[in-house]
Amino acid sequence: DAVGCVDPEECERVCGAAVGCSNIAYPKLVVELMPSGLRGLMVAVMMAALMSSLTSIF
């Protein structure tokens, strides 16, 4: 319910953005559905992807 909102008022209440909650969909999926070992691995993967993107910019 928190990720798939359609009504702008409900989206504003749930995730703080009137346009939608798609920016919190993947982190919410990782935190709520994955077991703890895979959760840590996915956090490491997301940080590695972020660092890779930043090193190509700077």
FIKOLZA-1660 file (N, C-alpha, C; in steps of 0.1 Angstrom, whole numbers, plus 5000, padded with zeros to 4 digits):
% residues 58
   i   px   py   pz ch aa at
   1 5008 4988 5000  A  D  N
   1 5000 5000 5000  A  D CA
   1 5009 5013 5000  A  D  C
   2 5020 5012 5007  A  A  N
   2 5028 5024 5008  A  A CA
   2 5036 5027 4995  A  A  C
   3 5038 5017 4986  A  V  N
   3 5046 5020 4974  A  V CA
   3 5037 5023 4962  A  V  C
   4 5025 5016 4962  A  G  N
   4 5016 5018 4950  A  G CA
   4 5005 5027 4952  A  G  C
   5 5008 5039 4957  A  C  N
   5 4997 5049 4959  A  C CA
   5 4994 5056 4946  A  C  C
   6 4981 5060 4944  A  V  N
   6 4977 5067 4932  A  V CA
   6 4972 5081 4935  A  V  C
   7 4965 5082 4946  A  D  N
   7 4959 5095 4950  A  D CA
   7 4970 5104 4955  A  D  C
   8 4971 5116 4950  A  P  N
   8 4982 5125 4955  A  P CA
   8 4982 5128 4970  A  P  C
   9 4970 5129 4975  A  E  N
   9 4969 5132 4990  A  E CA
   9 4975 5120 4998  A  E  C
  10 4971 5108 4993  A  E  N
  10 4976 5096 5000  A  E CA
  10 4991 5094 4999  A  E  C
  11 4996 5097 4987  A  C  N
  11 5011 5097 4984  A  C CA
  11 5018 5107 4993  A  C  C
  12 5012 5118 4995  A  E  N
  12 5018 5129 5003  A  E CA
  12 5018 5124 5018  A  E  C
  13 5008 5117 5022  A  R  N
  13 5007 5112 5036  A  R CA
  13 5017 5101 5038  A  R  C
  14 5018 5092 5029  A  V  N
  14 5026 5080 5031  A  V CA
  14 5041 5082 5029  A  V  C
  15 5045 5088 5018  A  C  N
  15 5059 5090 5015  A  C CA
  15 5064 5104 5014  A  C  C
  16 5056 5114 5015  A  G  N
  16 5060 5128 5015  A  G CA
  16 5062 5134 5001  A  G  C
  17 5057 5127 4991  A  A  N
  17 5058 5133 4977  A  A CA
  17 5044 5131 4970  A  A  C
  18 5039 5141 4964  A  A  N
  18 5026 5140 4958  A  A CA
  18 5026 5133 4945  A  A  C
  19 5038 5132 4938  A  V  N
  19 5039 5126 4925  A  V CA
  19 5040 5111 4926  A  V  C
  20 5043 5105 4937  A  G  N
  20 5043 5090 4938  A  G CA
  20 5054 5086 4947  A  G  C
  21 5054 5073 4951  A  C  N
  21 5063 5067 4960  A  C CA
  21 5073 5058 4954  A  C  C
  22 5075 5059 4941  A  S  N
  22 5084 5049 4934  A  S CA
  22 5098 5051 4938  A  S  C
  23 5102 5062 4944  A  N  N
  23 5116 5063 4948  A  N CA
  23 5119 5056 4961  A  N  C
  24 5109 5051 4968  A  I  N
  24 5112 5043 4980  A  I CA
  24 5108 5028 4978  A  I  C
  25 5104 5025 4966  A  A  N
  25 5100 5011 4963  A  A CA
  25 5111 5001 4965  A  A  C
  26 5122 5003 4959  A  Y  N
  26 5133 4993 4960  A  Y CA
  26 5139 4991 4974  A  Y  C
  27 5142 5002 4980  A  P  N
  27 5147 5001 4994  A  P CA
  27 5137 4994 5004  A  P  C
  28 5124 4998 5002  A  K  N
  28 5114 4991 5010  A  K CA
  28 5113 4976 5007  A  K  C
  29 5114 4972 4995  A  L  N
  29 5114 4958 4991  A  L CA
  29 5126 4951 4998  A  L  C
  30 5138 4957 4997  A  V  N
  30 5149 4951 5003  A  V CA
  30 5148 4950 5018  A  V  C
  31 5143 4960 5025  A  V  N
  31 5143 4960 5039  A  V CA
  31 5132 4950 5044  A  V  C
  32 5120 4950 5038  A  E  N
  32 5109 4942 5043  A  E CA
  32 5108 4928 5039  A  E  C
  33 5114 4924 5027  A  L  N
  33 5112 4911 5022  A  L CA
  33 5124 4902 5022  A  L  C
  34 5136 4907 5021  A  M  N
  34 5148 4899 5021  A  M CA
  34 5153 4895 5034  A  M  C
  35 5158 4883 5035  A  P  N
  35 5165 4879 5048  A  P CA
  35 5177 4887 5051  A  P  C
  36 5182 4887 5063  A  S  N
  36 5192 4896 5067  A  S CA
  36 5205 4894 5060  A  S  C
  37 5209 4882 5056  A  G  N
  37 5222 4881 5048  A  G CA
  37 5221 4887 5034  A  G  C
  38 5210 4885 5027  A  L  N
  38 5208 4891 5014  A  L CA
  38 5206 4906 5015  A  L  C
  39 5200 4910 5026  A  R  N
  39 5198 4925 5029  A  R CA
  39 5211 4932 5029  A  R  C
  40 5221 4927 5036  A  G  N
  40 5234 4933 5037  A  G CA
  40 5241 4933 5024  A  G  C
  41 5239 4922 5016  A  L  N
  41 5245 4921 5003  A  L CA
  41 5239 4931 4994  A  L  C
  42 5226 4933 4994  A  M  N
  42 5220 4943 4985  A  M CA
  42 5224 4957 4989  A  M  C
  43 5225 4960 5002  A  V  N
  43 5230 4973 5006  A  V CA
  43 5244 4976 5001  A  V  C
  44 5253 4965 5001  A  A  N
  44 5266 4967 4996  A  A CA
  44 5266 4969 4981  A  A  C
  45 5257 4962 4974  A  V  N
  45 5256 4963 4959  A  V CA
  45 5251 4977 4956  A  V  C
  46 5241 4983 4963  A  M  N
  46 5237 4996 4960  A  M CA
  46 5247 5007 4963  A  M  C
  47 5255 5005 4974  A  M  N
  47 5266 5014 4977  A  M CA
  47 5277 5013 4966  A  M  C
  48 5280 5001 4961  A  A  N
  48 5290 5000 4951  A  A CA
  48 5286 5006 4938  A  A  C
  49 5273 5005 4934  A  A  N
  49 5268 5011 4922  A  A CA
  49 5268 5027 4924  A  A  C
  50 5265 5032 4935  A  L  N
  50 5265 5046 4938  A  L CA
  50 5280 5051 4937  A  L  C
  51 5289 5044 4943  A  M  N
  51 5303 5048 4942  A  M CA
  51 5308 5048 4928  A  M  C
  52 5304 5038 4920  A  S  N
  52 5308 5037 4906  A  S CA
  52 5303 5048 4898  A  S  C
  53 5291 5052 4900  A  S  N
  53 5285 5063 4893  A  S CA
  53 5292 5076 4897  A  S  C
  54 5295 5078 4909  A  L  N
  54 5302 5090 4914  A  L CA
  54 5316 5091 4908  A  L  C
  55 5323 5080 4907  A  T  N
  55 5337 5081 4903  A  T CA
  55 5337 5084 4888  A  T  C
  56 5327 5080 4880  A  S  N
  56 5327 5083 4866  A  S CA
  56 5324 5098 4864  A  S  C
  57 5318 5105 4874  A  I  N
  57 5314 5119 4872  A  I CA
  57 5326 5128 4876  A  I  C
  58 5333 5124 4887  A  F  N
  58 5344 5132 4892  A  F CA
  58 5357 5128 4887  A  F  C
% end
